[in-house]
């Protein structure tokens, strides 16, 4: 049977005619495989990056009661509000000194005696004058009593016409004169009594007494020296014999820069440390802020009272004072963090807390902010580590690697 050449020709494929679709599909698959491989590598890289710890710096939150809690530090001195240089009321020579430096004295205690020879003589004269005036008064009283009796007799005789009226007039004149002399003598007795009181006071003024109870911190005169209440006689006359301090009036005075006086208020709690006892913390509180500023130093003076006085605290000792917040004064000081550790947003303030090598975002309540520090009132506990200057790629639950500070 002869072959149909036309049919055979129709079945014959042109070179490459059947392979074209197959080739295009192979190229498409290769591209998809390449893209998948690139995507897989990128995913692995991203996963490795996400899984690798984020380097961060942290700060440890101090436990309540251990936080600083100070809003201001200042230096000052221990002072005595009641201090006196004791002198005499009159000028005189010191006969006896009855104290030594460091001695405790009571109010009214005799500290020294001045020479009283002249004053004692004046007092003796005044006493004798008073005695003479009283005797003269007594004599006049006796004579007046006798004159009054004579007057009564003469009146009886005149009524009976036994004597003339002139005798009665003379008796009445004698009584009146003696009554006048009696009044004068009584006045002289009063003057003499006053002179005795003055001379007695003069003797008492020669005794130099302590004006209040305290401790003698300075002995400024010796027996034989002259003392006077006023400066007289050049350098040879003392104006005081001792300086007494009332140790119950000790307090602290500090100068606070006027730029920070707004951090101080009345009755604010403070913690003081004496330069002599650096490990001893002395509690106290603000008495008052003296309402004037020193224009030369730009400071304001603040008075501070000790909660309890101690014999180790001496006047003029150097002292450092820390003005505390209310929470710190009660022993529950709120922690303070650098402002860089706070993340602020629409949801409020938050911090990143590190726990078991991972971070968690936590909301916090903030207090006052000053000097680059902010008080955290709620949201943190003592001993927790908080991230400082957190990186932007931090996520809740991300692993972190602590960097050296």
C-alpha positions in Angstrom: 0.0 0.0 0.0 1.6 3.2 -1.0 2.4 5.7 1.8 0.6 9.0 2.0 3.5 11.5 1.8 1.3 14.4 2.8 0.2 12.6 5.9 3.8 11.8 6.8 4.8 15.3 6.4 2.1 16.6 8.7 3.3 14.3 11.4 6.9 15.4 11.1 7.9 18.1 13.8 10.0 21.0 13.1 13.3 21.0 15.0 12.7 22.5 18.5 9.0 22.9 18.0 8.1 20.4 20.8 10.8 21.4 23.2 9.9 25.1 23.5 7.1 24.9 26.1 9.2 22.5 28.1 12.2 24.8 28.1 10.1 27.8 29.2 8.7 25.8 32.1 12.1 24.8 33.3 13.4 28.4 33.3 10.3 29.4 35.4 10.9 26.7 37.9 14.5 27.6 38.2 13.6 31.3 39.0 11.1 30.2 41.6 13.7 27.9 43.2 16.2 30.7 43.3 13.7 33.1 44.9 12.8 30.5 47.4 16.4 29.9 48.3 17.0 33.7 48.7 13.9 34.0 50.9 14.9 31.1 53.0 18.4 32.6 53.5 16.8 35.9 54.4 14.4 34.3 56.9 17.3 32.4 58.5 19.3 35.6 58.7 16.4 37.6 60.2 15.7 34.7 62.6 19.3 34.7 63.7 19.2 38.5 64.1 16.0 38.4 66.1 17.2 35.5 68.2 20.5 37.0 69.0 20.7 38.9 72.4 20.3 42.7 72.2 23.2 44.4 74.0 21.9 46.8 76.6 23.1 48.8 79.7 21.2 48.5 82.9 21.0 50.1 86.3 19.9 48.3 89.6 16.9 49.7 91.4 17.7 50.2 95.1 15.3 48.7 97.6 12.9 50.9 99.5 14.6 52.5 102.5 18.0 52.2 100.8 17.5 54.8 98.2 19.2 58.2 98.6 16.1 60.2 99.1 18.0 63.5 99.4 16.8 66.5 97.5 19.7 68.8 98.6 23.0 68.7 100.3 24.5 71.6 102.3 27.3 72.3 104.8 27.2 74.3 108.0 28.1 74.5 111.6 26.7 73.5 115.0 25.7 76.7 116.9 24.3 77.6 120.3 21.3 79.9 120.2 21.9 80.8 123.8 25.4 82.0 124.4 26.6 84.8 126.7 29.8 86.6 127.8 29.3 87.2 131.5 30.5 90.4 133.0 29.9 92.4 136.2 27.4 95.2 136.7 30.0 97.5 138.2 33.7 98.2 137.7 35.9 96.5 140.2 38.9 94.4 141.0 38.4 90.6 140.8 39.0 89.1 144.2 38.1 85.4 143.5 37.2 83.3 140.5 35.1 80.2 141.3 35.0 78.3 138.0 37.2 76.6 135.4 36.7 76.0 131.7 34.4 73.1 130.9 32.6 73.4 134.2 28.8 73.0 134.3 27.1 75.8 136.1 23.5 76.4 137.3 21.4 79.5 136.9 22.4 82.1 139.6 25.5 80.3 140.6 28.3 82.6 141.8 31.2 82.6 139.2 33.4 85.3 140.7 33.6 87.9 143.5 34.9 91.5 143.2 36.7 93.3 146.0 33.9 94.5 148.4 35.9 96.5 151.0 34.5 99.9 150.0 31.0 98.6 149.3 31.0 96.8 152.7 31.9 100.0 154.5 29.2 102.0 152.7 26.7 99.3 153.6 27.8 99.5 157.3 27.3 103.3 157.3 23.9 102.9 155.8 22.9 100.4 158.4 24.1 102.6 161.2 22.3 105.6 159.7 19.1 103.6 159.6 19.5 102.6 163.3 20.0 106.3 164.3 17.0 107.3 162.3 14.9 104.7 164.0 16.0 105.8 167.5 15.3 109.4 166.7 11.8 108.4 165.5 11.3 106.5 168.7 12.3 109.5 170.8 9.8 111.8 169.0 7.1 109.2 169.4 7.7 109.3 173.3 7.7 113.1 173.4 4.6 113.3 171.3 2.8 110.9 173.6 3.8 113.0 176.6 2.7 116.2 174.9 -0.7 114.7 174.1 -1.2 113.8 177.7 -0.3 117.4 178.8 -2.8 118.7 176.2 -5.5 116.6 177.6 -4.8 117.8 181.2 -4.7 121.5 180.1 -8.1 121.1 178.4 -9.6 119.8 181.6 -8.1 122.7 183.6 -9.4 125.2 181.1 -12.9 123.8 181.3 -12.7 124.2 185.1 -11.3 127.7 184.6 -8.1 126.8 186.5 -5.7 127.9 183.8 -5.8 130.4 181.0 -6.4 129.6 177.3 -2.9 130.5 176.5 -1.6 127.5 178.3 -4.0 125.3 176.2 -2.8 127.0 173.0 0.8 126.3 173.9 0.1 122.6 174.5 -1.7 122.3 171.2 1.3 123.9 169.4 3.7 121.5 171.1 1.6 118.5 169.9 1.4 119.8 166.4 5.2 120.4 166.2 6.0 117.0 167.5 3.6 115.4 165.0 5.4 117.2 162.2 8.8 116.1 163.5 7.5 112.5 163.8 6.5 112.5 160.1 9.9 113.9 159.2 11.6 111.3 161.3 9.5 108.5 159.7 10.6 109.8 156.2 14.2 109.8 157.3 13.8 106.2 158.4 12.4 105.4 154.9 15.4 107.1 153.3 17.8 105.2 155.5 16.1 101.9 154.7 16.4 102.7 151.0 20.1 103.5 151.4 20.6 100.2 153.1 18.8 98.4 150.2 21.0 100.2 147.7 24.2 99.3 149.5 23.0 95.7 149.9 22.4 95.6 146.2 25.8 97.1 145.6 27.3 94.2 147.6 25.3 91.7 145.6 26.4 93.3 142.3 30.0 92.4 143.3 29.0 88.8 142.9 29.1 87.7 139.3 26.5 85.0 138.7 25.6 82.7 135.8 22.6 84.1 133.9 21.4 80.6 132.9 22.4 76.9 133.3 25.1 75.9 130.9 28.8 75.1 130.4 31.7 77.5 130.7 33.6 77.4 127.4 36.0 80.3 128.1 37.7 81.7 131.2 38.6 85.3 130.4 39.8 86.9 133.7 41.9 86.1 136.7 42.0 87.4 140.3 43.6 90.8 140.6 42.4 92.0 137.2 39.9 94.8 136.8 36.6 94.0 135.2 34.0 96.5 133.9 30.7 96.3 132.0 32.0 98.8 129.5 35.3 99.1 127.7 37.5 101.4 129.9 41.1 101.7 130.8 42.5 100.5 127.5 43.7 96.9 127.5 44.0 96.7 131.2 40.3 96.3 131.9 38.3 93.2 131.1 34.8 93.4 129.8 33.9 89.8 130.7 35.1 87.0 132.8 33.6 84.0 131.1 31.6 82.7 128.2 28.7 80.3 128.9 26.8 78.2 126.4 23.4 76.7 127.0 24.0 73.2 125.6 20.3 72.6 125.3 20.1 75.3 122.7 22.4 73.6 120.2 21.2 73.5 116.6 22.6 73.6 113.0 22.9 76.6 110.7 23.6 76.0 107.0 23.8 78.4 104.1 21.7 77.1 101.1 22.3 78.5 97.6 19.3 80.7 96.8 18.8 78.8 93.5 17.9 75.6 95.5 16.0 77.2 98.5 12.8 76.0 96.9 13.7 72.5 97.9 13.7 73.4 101.6 10.6 73.9 103.7 9.7 74.2 107.4 9.7 71.0 109.4 11.4 69.1 106.6 13.3 66.0 107.8 17.1 66.1 107.5 20.0 63.8 108.1 23.2 65.4 109.5 26.8 64.0 109.6 29.4 65.6 111.8 32.9 66.0 110.3 34.2 64.5 113.5 32.0 61.4 113.3 31.5 60.5 109.5 29.8 57.2 110.3 27.2 58.7 112.7 24.0 59.9 111.0 22.1 62.4 113.2 18.4 63.0 112.5 16.9 66.4 112.6 14.3 68.7 111.1 14.2 72.3 109.7 13.2 74.9 112.3 12.9 77.9 110.0 14.2 79.5 106.8 15.6 82.9 107.8 13.7 85.3 105.4 16.7 87.1 104.0 19.4 86.4 101.5 23.1 87.2 101.6 23.7 89.2 98.5 27.5 88.6 98.6 27.2 84.8 98.8 23.8 84.4 97.2 22.7 82.1 100.0 19.9 81.8 102.5 20.4 80.7 106.1 18.4 77.7 107.3 18.1 76.7 111.0 17.9 73.0 111.8 17.1 71.3 115.1 18.5 68.0 116.4 15.9 65.3 117.1 18.0 64.4 120.2 21.0 66.2 121.6 24.2 64.2 122.4 27.2 65.2 124.5 29.4 64.5 121.5 28.0 67.5 119.6 29.9 70.7 120.4 29.3 74.2 119.2 31.2 75.3 116.1 31.7 71.8 114.8 31.5 71.4 111.1 28.5 69.4 109.8 27.0 68.2 106.5 23.2 68.1 106.0 21.1 66.1 103.6 17.6 67.4 103.1 15.3 64.4 102.6 12.1 63.8 100.7 9.0 62.9 102.7 9.2 59.2 101.6 12.9 59.1 102.5 12.2 60.6 105.9 9.7 57.8 106.7 12.2 55.1 105.7 10.4 54.3 102.4 12.5 56.2 99.9 11.1 55.9 96.3 13.8 54.9 93.8 15.2 57.4 91.3 16.2 56.6 87.8 18.0 58.4 85.0 15.5 60.0 82.7 17.1 58.0 79.8 15.6 54.8 81.3 12.0 56.1 80.9 10.1 55.5 77.7 7.2 57.9 77.3 4.4 57.3 74.9 0.6 57.4 74.4 0.2 54.7 77.0 2.1 56.6 79.6 5.6 56.1 81.1 7.2 52.7 80.8 10.5 51.0 81.5 12.3 47.9 80.3 13.0 45.5 83.2 15.5 42.7 82.7 14.5 39.3 84.1 16.2 36.0 83.4 18.1 37.4 80.4 14.9 38.8 78.8 13.2 42.2 78.9 9.6 43.0 79.8 7.9 46.3 79.3 6.3 47.7 82.5 4.2 50.7 83.2 5.4 53.0 86.0 4.1 56.1 87.9 6.6 59.0 88.0 7.2 61.7 90.6 9.3 64.8 90.5 12.2 65.2 88.0 15.4 67.1 88.7 19.0 67.0 87.8 18.5 64.4 85.2 16.8 62.0 87.7 13.2 61.1 88.0 11.4 59.5 91.0 9.5 56.3 90.3 6.5 56.1 92.7 5.0 52.8 91.5 5.9 49.9 89.2 9.4 49.0 90.4 10.7 46.9 93.2 14.1 46.9 94.9 16.8 44.9 93.2 15.3 44.9 89.7 17.5 45.8 86.7 16.2 48.5 84.4 17.5 49.2 80.9 19.1 52.6 80.3 18.7 54.2 76.9 16.8 51.2 75.5 17.5 50.4 71.7 14.6 50.9 69.3 14.5 47.2 68.3 13.7 46.0 71.9 10.6 43.9 72.0 8.7 42.4 75.0 10.4 39.1 75.8 13.5 39.7 73.7 16.8 38.3 75.0 19.4 40.8 76.0 23.1 40.8 76.7 24.3 43.1 79.5 27.1 45.4 78.6 29.7 46.7 80.9 29.0 50.1 82.4 
